[in-house]
Amino acid sequence: MSDLPDEGKSRNIGVLRRLIGLVRPHLGRFALAVATLLAASGLSLVYPMAAKYAIDVGMSSKSSVELDRIVLGLLALFVFHSGLVWVRHYSMSWLGERVVADLRALVVDRVLLLPMAWFHERRTGELVGRLASDVTTVENTVGSELSQALRNGVQLIGGLSLLLWVDWRLTAMMLLVIPPLLLITLWFGREIRLMSKRVQDEMAQVSGHIQESIGAIQTVQAFVREPREGRRYRDGVERIFQETLRMVRWRASFFAGAMGAGYLAVAAMIWLGGRALIRGDLSSGELTAFFLYTFMVAGALADLAGLWSALQRAAGATERLFAIIDTTPEIRDPEAPVPLPPGGGALELRGVTFTYASRPTQPVLEHVDLTVAPGQVIALVGPSGAGKSTILSLLFRFYDVTGGEVRLEGVDVRRLRLAELRRAMALVAQEPVLFSGTIRDNIAYGRDDATQAQVERAARDANAHDFVTSFPDGYDTVIGERGVKLSGGQKQRIAIARALLADPRVLVLDEATSNLDSESEAQVQQALARLMKGRTTVVVAHRLSTVRDADRILVIDHGRVVEQGRHAELMAQAGVYRRLVEHQVIADEPAGDAHEGAPA
């Protein structure tokens, strides 16, 4: 996440303005919140004047009636003020939570549309950690800190105005403290902002490390790396602790200095005000009101100083979130999309060249040509890193070609809506991706409108129904994260059922049986045969049985099609294909036998 922008003074205010812009759909609630905030803050300015009146009028009266009337009025004011505070707090909290919920949705909606290349350049754990910490920072700011800033701003301006009205000379003396305090606040705020960024960056890295370790816990334990991973996590946490301590020391120094300056100003006011009272320039009530307003202004200044660093942190967090929201997906719908014509899944690659942006001088594919008639089965074979899986990614338009065209039903895939293109295809991968919901949810993942009968029919065709119904909860069985409660063969059959239910024109199989034992493979092969029947199929495989039955075999080597034909023809050529077979890169042994782990 290091490429996301850092905070800058010139951008912070604009970013916060944009965050406040998320309030626009909720203007009614915002108006209520601001109105009650202003009213409650304004009422708090009345209390010192009420104290002045009570001292100068109520206590100097020979009768207690006037004092009783003042106290009763204050009690009524307290009740009304409390009601305003409740409405203000609820409205601002509601608004803050609503804005943060909208911001979360905006970020996730954008992330889900970003291309594969964006994710390949970032660590998932760091991204998730960053989103969590940044959203939490924004949540705290919008939910409470902006409200506090507005309230303190009203009290600061109102308190200063009333101080000037009570005694402008004492106020002028007090104002001498404010300019240096503001300069110190800005300087400390900048340093704290930079330290906060370092803490947030380190937290994102630590989150990425621990998520990787937990996601690969089997490998961690198999290689006895628990101490190493634990040490790496503790080292990261210690760095966060030390940097946070440094930030705390700075904040403590700032608050102590600001408080000391405030107390010094108050002491000066007591001395000057006491002398004015002795001279008769101020009444006891006026001096009391002046002190109360002084404490109010000093408190507002101290709170605003603390909130300044919080707003700086929020500006940085918000900027990073908006940087994601503002990212324009490189892979997106065309401005004038063409409808996908009816057909049986005709595919064509015309002079396709592809290079990853991170390796611009190393082409992965060079001038690949391929024509697949509807219903044909095409097998892609070749050594590991030859470019086979890249071809599959280009079919789904996970990436755009660097040169040439990929066509479906005669239309360049870049002219089709992404949803229409991808709904016409289905992928069954080597490692099936399952989600932590129920078996039914996973089978119906691509079809929200699927009925129970359709789900069960797809499961039967995928040879999955029997094992599904053997579970106590049947199709309502929760399979755990990534389908951890299922075997490899069971997960693969669930993935095949999902593809069957999607009813695609084009089926893409990426090593779909390479990690299965003999018994599981037989059941999966039967299911795949039903799935492939009548459908255009592009398959990357190392199983000789799968390759031998293909209508055509393309041999990919170093990003080029070096041979193509049927099995017997290619064996007779004594070229790359025959060498792959003889070296058993393409073989009939299932996973777990002698040649498990042959290169892709």
N, C-alpha and C positions, 0 to 999 in steps of 0.2 A: 504493500500500500504506500510505498514511499513516493510514488509518482503523484499522489494526490496533493493538492496545493497546500502550502503552509499558510499560516495566518499572516496577514499584513495589515498595518494600521489603516491604510487607505481603503481596504476592502471590508473591514469588520463592520462598519456602520451599514454599508450597503447590504451585507449578508444578513444582518439582524433585521433590516427593513424588509428584506425578502421573506424572512421567517415570519415576521408580523403579517406579511401579505397573505400567508396561509389562513389568516383570520377572516379574510374577505367573505368567504361563504357563510360565515357565522356572525354577520354584522350586528344582528339584533341582540344576541347574547353578549357580544363585545361591548355594545353601547350600554347595556345594563351593568356590565362589570365595571366599565370606566365611570359611569354615573355614580354608582354606589361607592366606588373607590374615592372619587373626588369629594363626594358628600361626607363620607366617613373621615377622610383626611382633613377636610375643612372643619368638621365639627371638633376634631381634636385641637384645633387652633382656638376654640372658644374657651377651653378650660382655664388657661392662664388669666384671661380677661375676667372670667367668672370668679376666680380666686381674688383678683384685684378688687372687684366689686364687693365680694363678701368681706374682705378685710377693711376696705375704706368706708363702706356704707353699712353693711350688716353688723359688723363688730363694734362700730362706733355709735350705733343707735342705742338709745337707752332701753328700747323694747326688743325682745327676741323675735317678734313677729316677722320683721324684715329678714332676719337671718334664717328663720324657718322657711320663709317663702323661697329664698335663694337655694337652700339645701334641697327642698322638694323639686324645684325646677331642675337642679343638677341631677337628681335621681331620675326624673323623667327623661332628661337628655341622655343619661347613661343607658337607659333601656332602649331608646331609639337608636343610639349609636351602636349598641350591641347588635341590634337587628340589621343595621346597615353592614356591619362587619361580617355577619353571617352570610348575607346575600353576596357581598363582595368576594368573600373567600370561596364560597361555593361556585359562583359564576366564573371567577378567574381560574379555579382548579378545573372546572369542567372544560373551559376554553383551552387550557394548557394540555389536558389529556386528549382533547379532540384534535388539536393541532399536531400533537406528537403521533397520534394514531394515523392521521392523514399523511404525515411525513414518512412514517414507517411503510405505509402502503405505497407511496410514491417511489421510495427507494427500492422496495422489493419488486414492484412492477417493472422498474427500469432494469434491475439486475437480471430478471428472468428473460429479458429481451436481448441482452448483450450476447455477442457471438462467442464461440468457443475460445477464440484467441485471447479474449479479454480475461477469461478464467485461467487459461494456461499460463498467463503472465503473473498470476497472483496465487498466494497460498490460501486455500479455503479457510483454514482455521484463523489466519490473520484477518481475512475479510470479515468473517463472522464476529470475531472479537472486536474489530474496529466498529462495525455497525452497532454492536451491543453497547460499547462504551460511549460512542458518540451520541447515540439516541438517548441514553440515560442522562448524559450531560445536558442535552437540549431539553429533555423532559423536566429536569430540575429547574432550568432557567425559565422556560415558558410557564411552568406550573406555579412558581413562587417568586423567583428572583425578579422578573419583569414587574410583577405586581408590587413587590417591595420597593423597587427603584422608582416607580411612579408615585407611590405613597410618600416615600422619603423626599422626592422632588417637590411635591406639593407642600410638605411640611417645611422644607428648607426655604422655599420662596415665600410662603405665607409667614413663616416665623421671622424671617429677615425683615419683611415689610412691617410687621407689627412691632418688631424691635425698634425700627426706625421711628415708628409712630410714638412709642413709649419714651425713648430718649435717643436721639440721633447721635449725640456725642459718644455715649457709651458704645453704641452700635459700631460707630466708625473705628473705635479702638479695637473692638472684637474682630472687625473685618480685616485688620492687618495680619491676622493669623492665617486667613484662608488662602491667599496666593501661594505662599511656600508649601502649605499643606497639599494644595492641588498639584504642584510640581512634583512633590515627593510621591503622591499617589500615582501619577502617570509613569514615573520612573520605576517604582516598585511593580506597578501593573504590567509593564513590558517584561520585566525579568520573570515575574511569576507566570506570565503567559508562555514564555519560551520553555520554562521548566515544566509547565503543565503539558506542553506538546511532547516533550521528551518522555514524560511518564506515560502518556497515552500511546505513543509509538511503542514503547517497551512492553506495555500491557498487551498490545495487539500481537507483538511477536511471541510473547509467552503463551498467549491463548492459541496461537498457531502451532507452537511446539507441542503443547499438551494435547490438542485435538489430533495431531498427527500420531502421537504416541498411543492414544486410546484407540484410534481407528486402526492401528496396526499392532494391537496388543498381543496377538498371537506370535507375530514375528519378534516383538520385543522380548517376550518370555522365552521363545524358542532359542534365541541367541543370548539369553541371560543378560539383557541390557537394561533391566529394571534399575540397577544403581546408577547407570549412566544417564538414563532419561530423568530419573528423580533428581540427580545432581544438576542436570541442565535446567530443570524447572526451578529448583531452589536457587540456583545462581541468578536466573532471571527475576525471580521474586525478590531476591536480595538487592538487585540493582534498582528495582522499582522502589523498594523500601528506602534505600539510601537517597535516591533522587527525590522521593516524596518528603523525606526528612529535611532535605536541603530546602525544598519549597516551603515546608512548614516553618523552618527557621526564618526564612525571608518574610513570610506572612506574619509570624509572631513579632519580628522586629518592626515591621510596618505598623501593626496594630498597636504595639506598645508605644511607638513613637507618636502615632496619631493621638492615642489616648492621653499621653503625657502632654502633648501640645494643647489638647482640649482642656485638661485639668488646669494647666498653666493659665489658659485664657479665662477659665471660670474663676480661678483665684484672683486674677487681676480684676475681673468684673465685681467680685465680692468687695474687694478693697475700694475700687472706684465708686461702686454703688453705695457702699456704706458711708463713704465720705459725702456723697451727694445727699443721702438721707439725713446725715447730721447737719448739713448746711440748709436743709429744707427744700432742696431742689427736686426731690422725689418723695412721694408718699410711701408708706409701708406697702400698700397694695401695688403701687407701680413697681417698686423694687422687687416684690415677689413675682409679679408678672414678668418682669425683665429676666429674672433668674430662670423661671420656668421656660420662657421662650429660648433663652440661651442654651439650656439643657436640651431642648427640643431640636434646635438647629445643630448643636454639636452631635447629638445622637444621629440625626439625619445625615450629617456629613460623614460620620464614622461608618454608618451602614452603607452609604453610597460608595465609600472607598472600598469596603469589602466586596460590594456587589460589582464594582468595576472589574476586578480580576475574574470574578465568576462570569461576567458577560464576555470578557475576552476569551475565556475557555470555550464558552458556548459559541462564540463567533467562529472560532477555529473548527469546532466539531460540526457546526452547521455548514460551513464552507465545504468540508470534506463530503458531507452527505449530498449537498447540492452539486458537487462536482460529479458524483455518480449519476444523479438525476439528469444532469445536463449532458451526459455522455450520449452522443448520437451513435446508435448501433451501426456498424459498418455493413452488417447483413440485415437488410430491412426490406419491407414491401416496396415495389416500384411505384413511382408516382402515377403511372397509368397501367395498372396490371391487366394482363390478358387472362381471360377465363381458360381453365384447363380443358382442352377438348376431350370428348369421350374417346375411349380407346381401351386397349388391353394391357397397357404398360410398356409401350415402345420406348426404348432408351437409346441415346446416342451420345458419345463423346467425340467431339471434333477437334483434333489438334490440341488437346488439353495439356497445358503446362501449369505447374503450381509450385510456388516458392513461399515458404513461411517468412513473415515479415522479420522475424528475429534472425533468420539466416538467408538474407537476400541473394547471396552468391552461391547458394547450394540448392539447386532445383530438386524437388522431391519427385516431380513427374515432368516428363519432357515429351511433348508431341504425341500424346496417347490418343489413339483412335479406336472406337468400339461402337458397334451397332448391335443392339439386342432386339430381336423381334418379339412381339407379344407372346408370352407363354414360354419363352426359351429359358433354359437354365445355363448360366455362365459361371464358370469357376475361375477364380483368380488365385494363382499359386506363385510362389517365389520365395526367396530367402528373406529372413527378417530384415526389415527396414527397406524393402524394395519399393514400397509405395502402395501396397494393396489396401490397407485401411484408409489411406488418404483418399483413394477413389471413392470408397463408401461415404466418407465425410462430404465429398463434393456432390454426391448424388442428393444428399439431404440439404445441401447448401449450408452446412455448418461453416464452410469457408467458401469464398468465391475464387474461381479460377484466376490465375495470373494471366493466362492466355488461352484462347480457344473457347469452346462452348460445351456445356452439358445440357442436353435436350431431353424432355419428357413429352411424349406424344407430339414430337416435332416442334415444341416450343422451348426456347431458351429458359432454363429454370429461373434466371434473374428477372424474367418478365412475369413470373407467376407470384401470386400471394404466397407467403411462406406457409401459412396454415393450409392452403389448398394443396401445395406441393407435398408437405409432410404428411397430410392425411392420406395421400395416395400411396404412401410407402409405410412399411413396418420393419423394425429392426429387431433381430434376435441376436444378442451379443454373446461373446464367450463367457463373460461374467454377467448374468442377468441382474438387472437392477430392480429390486423389489423395495417397497416402502413398508413402514412399520404398522400399517393398518391390517385389515382382514384380507383373507384370500379373495373374497368377492371384490373388494376394493381394488386389489392389484390386477385381477383379470379385467375388470371394467375400467381400468385407468384411462384408456383412450376413448371410452364411450360412456359418457355420463348418463345417456338415455337407455342403457342396456337393461333388459329385464332379467329376472332370475333365470328364466328358461333359456335365454340366450347365453348367459354366463355358464350355465351347466352344459349346454350343448358344446360350447367352445372347450370347456374342460374335458368333456368326453372325447372330442376329436383330438385333444392334446394328450390323451392317456393320463389325465390328472384326476378325473372324477373319483376313481376308486380310492386313491390315497387321501383325497380331500374328505370324503365321507367317512373315512376311518377315524378322523379326529372327532372328539366329543362335540365340538362346536361346528363341525362341518365347514361350510363356506364362511362362517362368522369367526373362524379361528384367527386370532391375532398372531402374526408370524414373527414379530419382533423386528428390530432394526436390521435392514438389508436382508430380511428373510432368514435370520440366524437360526430359527427353529426348524428349518427345512434342510433336506440334503441337497447336494448339487443337482442331481437329476430331477428332484421335485421342483426346485426353483426354476430350472430350465423349462420344465413342462408348463409351469405357471406363465412364464414369459411367452411360450408358444401359444397358449390359450389366449393371452392378451393380444397377440398378433392376429390370431384367427378371428377374434371378435372385432378387430379393427377393419377386417375385410379389405386389405390393400390391393392396389393394382400391382405394385412392385414389392417383392420381399427381399430383404437384405439380411444375409446370415454371415456373421463374423465369428468364425471358429466356434460354431454353436455346439459342437459335440466334443471338443478337444479335451475337456477336463472331466470326462465321465468314465465310469467303469463300464464293463461290457454289458451288464444287465441294464443299467440306466441308459446306456447309449442305444440299445435295441429299442427301448420304449420311446426314447426321444426321436430316433430315426423314423419310427412309424408315424409319430405325430408330425414330424417335419414333412414326410411324404404327403400327408393329407393337406398340410398347409401350402406346400409348393404346387399342388395339382392345379394346372390351368393358370398359374401366375408366373409372370416374369420374375426370375430369381437370380440375384447376384450373390455368390457365395465365396467367401474366403475360407479355405479348408486345407487341412493336412491329411484328412482321411482319404485313402485311395478309393474306398467304396463311393464316397461322395463325388470325388473328382471324376472317376471313371464313368459315372452315370450322367455327367453334364453334357449338354448339347455342344458346348464348345469350352475349351480351356485356354485361358490367356496366361502366359508365363511372363511375369513382371520381374525385371532385374535392373537395378540402378535407375528406377523411374521410367523405364521404357518397356514397351511390349516387344519382347525378343522372339517369342514363338506363340503360335496359336493353332488350335486344331483339336481333334479328339484324342483320346488317350492312346489308341494304337498308332495313330499317325505321329504323335510326338515321341513315342517310344522308338519308332523307327528312325527318327531323325538323329538320334544319339546326341542331343543338345543339352540345354540347361534342364529341361523337364526330366529327361531320362536320368541325368545326374542326381537330381533331387530325389527321384524314386530309389535309385540305387543306394544313395546315402541315407535312405529312410527318413528324409525330411518330410516326404509324403509317404505314408504307410498306413496299414490297417490296424496296428496295435493301438488299443485304447489307452486312455490316460491311466497311469498306475502301472503299466507294463514297462518293458525295457526302454521304450523311447519316449516316455513321458517327459515333457519339457522340451521337446524339439523346438527350435527357433521358429518364430512366426515369420 
